[in-house]
Amino acid sequence: MTSVPYEQPPPRESLGRRLSRYFYRHPRLSLGLLLALPLGWLVVAYLGSLVVLLLASVWVTDPFTSEVVHTYTFDNFRRIFDEPVFRDVAWRTIRMAGLVTIADAVLAFPIAYYMARVASPRARNLLVVAVLMPLWASYLVKAYAWRTILSGAGVLNWALDPFGVSFDGYSSTGLWLVFTYLWLPFMILPIYAGLERIPSSLLEASADLGGKTLRTFFRVTLPLAFPAVVAGSIFTFSLTLGDYIAPKLITSQQFIGTVIYDNHGTNLPVAAAFTLVPIVVMVVYLLVARRLHAFEAI
């Protein structure tokens, strides 16, 4: 009588391998689970707080008790648009953000161009570290350092004193210098990345066709790098628009950030309504930047 060989059953797959195979067959489900935690945090922490903020903008403050009354009204928005002081503050802040963005673009472009097209690999690495190094320092340390520089007995007035010139650093011009310094790295890095992606063959083709250096720069390099400039301007413009620490330290003039900060404890609905101004401005700015293909350069 012949014996039938005993066949062992195949080893049972572990739960991990079965889940791995299932998620491999369903990539959309895998991507959804991967993004669930960060998206949930974004919805709860950011969008949720934004909804509460916008909801607070339609509440009112009791004039006698200074307590917030949950009565829905649009008087806060009317007050912001009707009172000249709010319009002046908004225009002053938008103008400052535009001037800082222009100054940073003018300063950043030659630095980024040298880093991307001229410097050796070793010098390029050192320059990247030099650009990033100010970001390692505390914001408050840099702001207070500039407050000391701009003071009457500061380094700036000390350097201008032999020429018989004095500079009032605690002014809008001083704040413009501070903002220009603070946000300059955020403009250099996108422009550097945009210039580095320009193929050298395009510049060589322009030279072969008889294009001089300036003509090549304005007809080839600048148009290709312009989306990167707009991408950098998103950072400089938005950061200037919402900052309140530097204006508090450098100047006595009011800006959007300082008005919101001063009113959030005494008149929360007005402060919440005023936050819509930078939000609307940045939404319009981002739509224009999207039309200029700025997001392709980030």
Secondary structure, DSSP 8 states (H G I E B T S, - for coil): --------------HHHHHHHHHHH-HHHHHHHHHHHHHHHIIIIIIHHHHHHHHHTT-EE-TTT--EE----SHHHHHHHHSHHHHHHHHHHHHHHHHHHHHHHHHHHHHHHIIIIIS-HHHHHHHHHHHHHHHHS-HHHHHHHHHHHTSTTSHHHHHHGGGT-----SSHHHHHHHHHHHHHHHHHHHHHHHHHTS-HHHHHHHHHTT--HHHHIIIIIHHHHHHHHHHHHHHHHHHHHH--HHHHHH-SS--HHHHHHHHTTT-HHHHHHHTHHHHHHHHHHHHHHHHTTGGGG-
